[in-house]
């Protein structure tokens, strides 16, 4: 867990459940999900780049991006979660900007070129509109954290059909044994020959 995150750790993600307090990052499975983050950081981070963390909840992955040297722009529709994220990431100062907004609307305000993006959507997934907006910003790399493999597959198909992106890594985590829920972390990278082409963006 990022050293910038206060204890007790505040929830795993407001997008999946209401913001509640837990006493241990291990209990919430956060350390497990952050296990592959060195690989994610290699793909996502370049010192000083701005990395949007969408559906950022209380700042779990935003904290990891900050540790990797990124400047982070976090957005979530849950105002309470954003307030908790501001508290959790207070030590980051001006290296992080957090706002309450719908992800689809917030993505339209991003620069036309974005280096990397983190997606941590609710169980229903990000959806076609969000995935097309992400691709239209031509990020070099995308990290997608999913709690429903079916929704993940659908969204990966959407961005794969642009012809500019390939899935380079997927890891699955059984954080809730004896249930149907499986957490996944996928890394999607822009193909070297993609040039400056973009898919339709609204």
Secondary structure, DSSP 8 states (H G I E B T S, - for coil): --TTS-SS-B-S-TTTS---B-S-HHHHTHHHHHTTHHHHHHHH--TT-EEEEET-TTTHHHHHHHHTT-EEEEEES-HHHHHHHHHHTGGGGGGEEEEE--HHHHHTTS-S--SEEEE---TT-S-HHHHHHHHHTT-SEEEEEES-HHHHHHHHHHHHTTSSEEEEEEEEE--STTSS--EEEEEEEE-GGGTT------
